[in-house]
Amino acid sequence: MKKIFFLLPFFIFITFVNAQSSRSIAKYYAEKIYERVESDDKDVIATAKSIINRRNTGSLTVEDICKIYDYMYNNWTYVSDPDYKDDFQYATESLQIMQGDCEDFAIAIASLVNSVGGDARVIVIPGHCFAEVYLTSDKERVSDYLNTMNNYYTSPGARKIGVSKVTSINYHYDKDRTVWINFDYTSKYPGGPFMDTDDYTEHIVVYEDGTYRMAYLNIE
């Protein structure tokens, strides 16, 4: 019992230190991402409007978010940061050179979505970063959006996405009952498969206004 008595405070201390470290890391990423998401930039807005072929901003349709995703997917070149350092590009820079790594893609595509009335957030997990886009607050409507997406990708001239039919939309369903679909460059289409993570992978969730939280999105 004495061994347990002496080890327990040490265990609590280590847990506290790890928690403090996690919060510091989350704060670091949230600040970097918030600074570089440029949803109000006139060039970002102009680019987004040209992609969806719309003069005014407002609620985005499924077709709109597919067009934004396709634009980025078709034109983006993945380039790793030198020496594996996190070199966060501003959205305007990324949209000019159309290259960068995962966080640069996520920041740029989130900026485009947000600039024309959508709602995108950036997610950081160990070794990766990606965007998610708000779809609905009614989970039962996901199947309707799936049908719309299939109609879009099977229409004449649509980009080939590697499957004849989208059979499911991959999303995170938050505690507030909002549905956020995967917008990762690795997924090939909006709502494509997430990168493999287990249920206890902690996600740093960064919103457009700079607020952030740490959550286990796979099990919320």
VOPAGU-2260 file (C-alpha; in pm, 1 decimal, decimal comma):
REM VOPAGU-2260
SITE   aa  ch    i         X         Y         Z
SITE  MET   A    0       0,0       0,0       0,0
SITE  LYS   A    1     289,5     237,3      68,7
SITE  LYS   A    2     412,3     191,9    -289,7
SITE  ILE   A    3      69,5     289,2    -421,2
SITE  PHE   A    4      62,2     586,7    -185,7
SITE  PHE   A    5     391,4     721,2    -316,8
SITE  LEU   A    6     329,7     643,0    -683,8
SITE  LEU   A    7     -17,1     795,1    -703,7
SITE  PRO   A    8      92,5    1159,2    -659,2
SITE  PHE   A    9     360,7    1104,3    -925,2
SITE  PHE   A   10     100,9     959,2   -1162,8
SITE  ILE   A   11    -128,9    1256,6   -1103,6
SITE  PHE   A   12     162,1    1493,4   -1165,3
SITE  ILE   A   13     251,8    1324,9   -1496,9
SITE  THR   A   14    -114,6    1333,5   -1604,9
SITE  PHE   A   15    -131,5    1703,5   -1517,4
SITE  VAL   A   16     187,6    1778,6   -1712,3
SITE  ASN   A   17      61,0    1589,0   -2016,2
SITE  ALA   A   18    -270,9    1774,4   -2001,0
SITE  GLN   A   19     -92,0    2108,4   -1977,6
SITE  SER   A   20     128,3    2013,1   -2272,5
SITE  SER   A   21    -175,1    1911,4   -2479,8
SITE  ARG   A   22    -344,5    2242,6   -2407,9
SITE  SER   A   23     -29,6    2432,9   -2506,6
SITE  ILE   A   24      -7,4    2241,5   -2833,5
SITE  ALA   A   25    -375,9    2304,6   -2906,1
SITE  LYS   A   26    -333,2    2677,0   -2837,1
SITE  TYR   A   27     -29,3    2691,4   -3065,1
SITE  TYR   A   28    -209,2    2528,4   -3358,4
SITE  ALA   A   29    -529,5    2726,1   -3304,9
SITE  GLU   A   30    -344,4    3058,0   -3310,6
SITE  LYS   A   31    -141,6    2966,5   -3619,7
SITE  ILE   A   32    -446,5    2845,9   -3810,5
SITE  TYR   A   33    -669,7    3137,3   -3708,0
SITE  GLU   A   34    -408,3    3388,9   -3824,1
SITE  ARG   A   35    -382,8    3226,8   -4165,5
SITE  VAL   A   36    -747,8    3158,8   -4247,9
SITE  GLU   A   37    -832,6    3465,3   -4457,2
SITE  SER   A   38   -1203,8    3439,8   -4520,9
SITE  ASP   A   39   -1244,6    3818,0   -4543,1
SITE  ASP   A   40    -969,1    3874,3   -4797,8
SITE  LYS   A   41   -1104,6    4022,1   -5121,9
SITE  ASP   A   42    -895,2    3793,1   -5341,6
SITE  VAL   A   43   -1010,3    3483,7   -5151,2
SITE  ILE   A   44   -1372,9    3595,8   -5184,7
SITE  ALA   A   45   -1330,2    3667,1   -5555,2
SITE  THR   A   46   -1173,9    3325,2   -5612,9
SITE  ALA   A   47   -1452,0    3147,4   -5425,1
SITE  LYS   A   48   -1723,0    3337,1   -5614,1
SITE  SER   A   49   -1564,3    3248,7   -5945,9
SITE  ILE   A   50   -1550,0    2881,7   -5847,1
SITE  ILE   A   51   -1918,2    2858,2   -5758,8
SITE  ASN   A   52   -2015,8    3106,8   -6028,9
SITE  ARG   A   53   -2205,3    3333,4   -5796,4
SITE  ARG   A   54   -2193,4    3709,2   -5742,7
SITE  ASN   A   55   -2333,1    3715,9   -5391,4
SITE  THR   A   56   -2242,8    3524,6   -5076,8
SITE  GLY   A   57   -2496,4    3318,7   -4885,3
SITE  SER   A   58   -2578,6    2965,0   -4778,9
SITE  LEU   A   59   -2382,1    2713,9   -4982,8
SITE  THR   A   60   -2546,7    2425,0   -5163,0
SITE  VAL   A   61   -2400,9    2075,3   -5186,9
SITE  GLU   A   62   -2308,3    2155,4   -5546,6
SITE  ASP   A   63   -2120,8    2466,3   -5426,7
SITE  ILE   A   64   -1907,0    2278,2   -5176,8
SITE  CYS   A   65   -1836,1    2009,0   -5436,9
SITE  LYS   A   66   -1717,0    2277,6   -5679,9
SITE  ILE   A   67   -1485,1    2428,9   -5418,0
SITE  TYR   A   68   -1346,5    2089,8   -5324,3
SITE  ASP   A   69   -1294,6    1993,3   -5689,6
SITE  TYR   A   70   -1116,2    2319,3   -5765,5
SITE  MET   A   71    -868,3    2261,1   -5485,7
SITE  TYR   A   72    -828,6    1889,8   -5555,5
SITE  ASN   A   73    -767,2    1942,6   -5928,3
SITE  ASN   A   74    -515,5    2223,5   -5887,9
SITE  TRP   A   75    -329,3    2141,1   -5566,2
SITE  THR   A   76      21,6    1996,3   -5553,3
SITE  TYR   A   77     125,7    1839,7   -5225,7
SITE  VAL   A   78     465,2    1962,7   -5107,7
SITE  SER   A   79     603,9    1876,3   -4764,0
SITE  ASP   A   80     748,0    2144,2   -4538,7
SITE  PRO   A   81    1128,1    2156,1   -4543,1
SITE  ASP   A   82    1288,2    1940,3   -4274,8
SITE  TYR   A   83     938,8    1843,0   -4154,3
SITE  LYS   A   84     884,7    2179,8   -3987,5
SITE  ASP   A   85     534,3    2322,3   -3959,9
SITE  ASP   A   86     550,3    2620,9   -4194,1
SITE  PHE   A   87     193,6    2750,5   -4203,7
SITE  GLN   A   88     109,1    2939,6   -4522,6
SITE  TYR   A   89    -152,2    3212,4   -4536,6
SITE  ALA   A   90    -455,0    3122,7   -4745,7
SITE  THR   A   91    -377,0    3395,5   -5000,5
SITE  GLU   A   92     -28,9    3255,8   -5053,8
SITE  SER   A   93    -154,6    2899,4   -5091,2
SITE  LEU   A   94    -420,2    3003,9   -5342,5
SITE  GLN   A   95    -157,3    3184,4   -5548,8
SITE  ILE   A   96      97,4    2903,7   -5565,4
SITE  MET   A   97    -152,4    2615,3   -5521,9
SITE  GLN   A   98      88,1    2395,1   -5334,9
SITE  GLY   A   99     173,3    2303,8   -4977,4
SITE  ASP   A  100     112,6    2033,8   -4720,9
SITE  CYS   A  101    -196,3    1917,6   -4536,5
SITE  GLU   A  102    -242,8    2219,9   -4310,6
SITE  ASP   A  103    -192,7    2459,0   -4601,9
SITE  PHE   A  104    -463,5    2280,3   -4800,6
SITE  ALA   A  105    -697,8    2279,2   -4499,4
SITE  ILE   A  106    -646,0    2650,6   -4430,3
SITE  ALA   A  107    -693,5    2745,8   -4794,8
SITE  ILE   A  108   -1006,7    2540,2   -4854,3
SITE  ALA   A  109   -1161,5    2649,4   -4523,2
SITE  SER   A  110   -1098,7    3011,0   -4622,7
SITE  LEU   A  111   -1276,1    2960,2   -4956,1
SITE  VAL   A  112   -1578,2    2794,6   -4796,6
SITE  ASN   A  113   -1610,9    3054,9   -4522,2
SITE  SER   A  114   -1562,9    3347,6   -4759,6
SITE  VAL   A  115   -1888,1    3280,6   -4945,4
SITE  GLY   A  116   -2117,3    3195,7   -4657,2
SITE  GLY   A  117   -2020,9    2840,8   -4566,7
SITE  ASP   A  118   -1893,1    2719,5   -4231,8
SITE  ALA   A  119   -1564,2    2531,0   -4226,3
SITE  ARG   A  120   -1334,8    2434,7   -3941,2
SITE  VAL   A  121    -981,4    2296,3   -3932,4
SITE  ILE   A  122    -895,1    1976,2   -3748,9
SITE  VAL   A  123    -551,1    1878,9   -3620,4
SITE  ILE   A  124    -466,0    1522,2   -3524,0
SITE  PRO   A  125    -121,7    1369,7   -3462,8
SITE  GLY   A  126      68,9    1394,6   -3789,9
SITE  HIS   A  127    -214,4    1537,7   -3998,5
SITE  CYS   A  128    -446,6    1832,9   -4052,1
SITE  PHE   A  129    -768,1    1859,6   -4253,3
SITE  ALA   A  130   -1082,2    2067,2   -4293,4
SITE  GLU   A  131   -1443,0    1982,3   -4221,3
SITE  VAL   A  132   -1749,9    2164,0   -4352,3
SITE  TYR   A  133   -2078,8    2206,7   -4169,7
SITE  LEU   A  134   -2352,9    2023,3   -4357,4
SITE  THR   A  135   -2667,2    2017,7   -4144,7
SITE  SER   A  136   -2812,6    2007,4   -3795,7
SITE  ASP   A  137   -3051,6    1733,0   -3903,5
SITE  LYS   A  138   -2869,5    1400,6   -3921,0
SITE  GLU   A  139   -3165,0    1242,8   -4099,3
SITE  ARG   A  140   -3101,5    1464,8   -4402,1
SITE  VAL   A  141   -2754,8    1325,2   -4472,1
SITE  SER   A  142   -2902,6    1070,9   -4715,1
SITE  ASP   A  143   -3062,1    1355,7   -4912,0
SITE  TYR   A  144   -2725,2    1526,9   -4942,5
SITE  LEU   A  145   -2573,1    1196,2   -5051,4
SITE  ASN   A  146   -2822,2    1173,0   -5339,5
SITE  THR   A  147   -2746,4    1530,8   -5441,5
SITE  MET   A  148   -2374,0    1460,5   -5437,2
SITE  ASN   A  149   -2417,7    1151,8   -5652,3
SITE  ASN   A  150   -2622,7    1349,4   -5901,3
SITE  TYR   A  151   -2343,6    1606,0   -5915,6
SITE  TYR   A  152   -2060,9    1357,7   -5969,5
SITE  THR   A  153   -2250,6    1153,3   -6228,2
SITE  SER   A  154   -2349,0    1456,2   -6436,1
SITE  PRO   A  155   -2180,8    1508,8   -6776,4
SITE  GLY   A  156   -1834,0    1660,0   -6741,5
SITE  ALA   A  157   -1807,7    1591,3   -6368,0
SITE  ARG   A  158   -1468,9    1504,7   -6219,7
SITE  LYS   A  159   -1396,5    1133,7   -6191,0
SITE  ILE   A  160   -1365,7    1048,8   -5820,6
SITE  GLY   A  161   -1251,1     688,1   -5844,2
SITE  VAL   A  162   -1586,3     529,0   -5759,6
SITE  SER   A  163   -1897,0     483,8   -5972,7
SITE  LYS   A  164   -2119,2     592,0   -5686,8
SITE  VAL   A  165   -2071,3     758,9   -5350,2
SITE  THR   A  166   -2221,7     510,8   -5106,3
SITE  SER   A  167   -2175,1     711,7   -4787,1
SITE  ILE   A  168   -2078,2    1052,2   -4654,8
SITE  ASN   A  169   -1814,4    1043,6   -4383,6
SITE  TYR   A  170   -1872,2    1297,9   -4111,1
SITE  HIS   A  171   -1833,3    1381,2   -3745,5
SITE  TYR   A  172   -2153,3    1422,8   -3548,2
SITE  ASP   A  173   -2088,8    1666,3   -3265,5
SITE  LYS   A  174   -2252,1    1672,7   -2925,8
SITE  ASP   A  175   -2455,8    1974,9   -3037,2
SITE  ARG   A  176   -2602,0    1753,5   -3312,6
SITE  THR   A  177   -2426,0    1925,2   -3601,1
SITE  VAL   A  178   -2291,4    1725,6   -3894,2
SITE  TRP   A  179   -1944,8    1815,0   -4028,3
SITE  ILE   A  180   -1829,2    1635,3   -4342,3
SITE  ASN   A  181   -1472,8    1539,8   -4421,9
SITE  PHE   A  182   -1296,0    1787,1   -4655,0
SITE  ASP   A  183    -953,0    1625,9   -4648,7
SITE  TYR   A  184    -743,5    1632,8   -4966,0
SITE  THR   A  185    -683,6    1258,1   -4916,7
SITE  SER   A  186   -1054,9    1175,1   -4936,4
SITE  LYS   A  187   -1091,3    1245,9   -5314,8
SITE  TYR   A  188   -1440,2    1395,4   -5275,0
SITE  PRO   A  189   -1637,7    1582,2   -5007,0
SITE  GLY   A  190   -1735,8    1337,1   -4736,4
SITE  GLY   A  191   -1481,9    1079,1   -4852,1
SITE  PRO   A  192   -1311,2     841,3   -4607,7
SITE  PHE   A  193   -1124,4     981,2   -4309,4
SITE  MET   A  194    -764,3     884,3   -4250,0
SITE  ASP   A  195    -752,1     588,1   -4012,5
SITE  THR   A  196    -764,9     697,1   -3649,0
SITE  ASP   A  197    -881,8     511,8   -3341,8
SITE  ASP   A  198   -1166,6     616,2   -3114,6
SITE  TYR   A  199    -931,5     779,3   -2867,2
SITE  THR   A  200    -745,4    1003,4   -3110,6
SITE  GLU   A  201    -770,2    1353,1   -2970,3
SITE  HIS   A  202    -874,7    1617,5   -3221,8
SITE  ILE   A  203    -791,6    1987,0   -3197,9
SITE  VAL   A  204   -1091,8    2161,4   -3351,5
SITE  VAL   A  205   -1029,6    2518,2   -3470,4
SITE  TYR   A  206   -1326,5    2733,4   -3568,9
SITE  GLU   A  207   -1335,3    3035,4   -3801,2
SITE  ASP   A  208   -1352,8    3282,6   -3510,9
SITE  GLY   A  209   -1036,0    3141,7   -3354,8
SITE  THR   A  210   -1204,9    2950,0   -3075,9
SITE  TYR   A  211   -1093,5    2592,4   -3038,1
SITE  ARG   A  212   -1154,5    2280,8   -2835,8
SITE  MET   A  213    -998,5    1942,3   -2779,2
SITE  ALA   A  214   -1230,4    1650,9   -2841,2
SITE  TYR   A  215   -1252,6    1282,9   -2925,7
SITE  LEU   A  216   -1466,2    1340,0   -3235,1
SITE  ASN   A  217   -1474,3     971,5   -3331,8
SITE  ILE   A  218   -1686,3     890,2   -3027,4
SITE  GLU   A  219   -1884,7    1210,4   -2964,5
